[in-house]
Amino acid sequence: MIRRNIARAYSIRPANRRRLTTGTNAALAFPCVDASEERTQEYANSLTSGPEPQYTASPAGVRLYTSAHPLACDYGGKLDQFDVAFETWGSLSPRKDNVILLSTGLSASSHARSTAENPAPGWWENYIGPGLPLDTDKFFVVCANVIGGCFGSTGPSSKDPADGKPYATRFPIVTIFDMVRAQFRMLESLGIQEIFASVGSSMGGMQSLATAVLYPDRVRNVVSISGCAKSHPYSIALRHTQRQIIMADPNWQRGFYYDKILPHHGMKLARQIATISYRSGPEWEVRFGNRRADDARSPAFCPDFLIETYLDHAGEKFIGTYDPNSLLYVSKAMDMFDLSRSYQDRLADLQTRGGFSEQPDLTRTLAYDEKQGRGDGSREMEDLIAGVAAMRRIPTLVIGVQSDNLMPVSCQREVADAIKGTGNEDVQYSELSLQQSWFGHDTFLLSKDVGRYVREFLSRRAR
């Protein structure tokens, strides 16, 4: 009855669509606003008749590890039990010494490559397989969905065992380190104690570095692509804006929307902002320029230019395929990522004290301190070198992309310099020029050069 009343409350009245015909000029049409209202109605109807958002379904072909032992999170809070969804490709060697742990980006599932159970192309389809960079004739590749996500691993949309209701924003704040610890428990359940390589791009690049810092005796090689040792302020600003837009959607309901209307409008806008950060200006100048979709039509406030229609399509595709709360939690984990020694010490102190006295409020805002100055660059690098000291004997490949705005090459150079600063003489830094790729942050999904660097590095280590 409650769900039926909610659906009735969101019913769109024809009067809302009526255009004023009096006055000097006719009111403009807003088909994009009409479409958003219609989607609200569709989601209201789905409360009683379905379908559910796509992310609520268990992905085909996914294996599930369930831990009955609590996971204490860095910032306090815990998961009394949790699931890690994962997929594998290739064969595990008798000695279990050919494992590659592939870590995902923010919104990716464990489905990195097609399988017999799920033939849909994976997000790294052209990089995994026989003779490919992650050569399944040699390696056993494991990819897991991170905790906090929504593709089978425990996240905000999962049921809290305490009351059987979705965690929503009762889910604890998680860090990249928390994600990695959960994945290593999954590996241990497979009898895997050591991995040949930890490989990741974007947020996966953060995870690949974190694995080596947390488990230096269990990680033999590291590949970090378009990652960082600590989040760049520009990246934090973009992700913060995305979170604010989602939380400003009236349907967000402070995260408790699972039996209500999905905050689809905020999610669409957030994805549009993210898409801007994933590609580059030079690519769009050639691909779209300042061309309109139809010069024969009057200019409009709804998508009009080609680039606007592209962003609108990117936002539309994302609705219902990823949980808005997961975007809040996982993006926040990216923002907080920092491998400096002082940050790791603060986390260790929090663990000792059992976390904060109360859980942080995702909606809280603090005043900006105008007197706060810039940090000391040399001291920050020393702090970072101390933080990655455990990697001094781990061969590492770092790849940067000059057209990447989200994770600028300065971030990758910093990673490489810090690891070299530990005394590690086996650090390879490769940087793709604008001529090699103008696809920005998404280069790791599209570039053959990225695959070549990875294949050559891993092949040398496998000899």
Protein Blocks (a to p, Z undefined) as FASTA:
>chain_A
ZZmmmmmmmpccfklmpccfedjbdcdddfklmmmmmmmmmmmmmmmnopadfklpcceh
iacdddfbdcddfkgpjdfbacdddddedjddfklpacccddddfklcfblbccfklmcc
cfklmmgcehiablcklbccdddddehianhpacfkbccfknopafklmbccddfklmmm
mmmmmmmmnopabdfbdcdehjlmmmmmmmmmmmmmlcfbdcdehiafbdcfklmmmmmm
mmmmmmmpmklnnopamlmccdfklmmmmmmmmmmmmmcfklmmmmnmmadfblkbccdf
bdfbfmlmmmmmmmmmmgopacfklmmmmmmmmmmgcfbfklmmmmmmmmmnnpafbdcd
fkbccdddfklccddfklmmmmmmmmmmmmmmgccdddddfklmklgfklmmmmmmmmmm
nopabbccddddfklocnljmlmmmpmklmmmmmmmmmmmmZZ
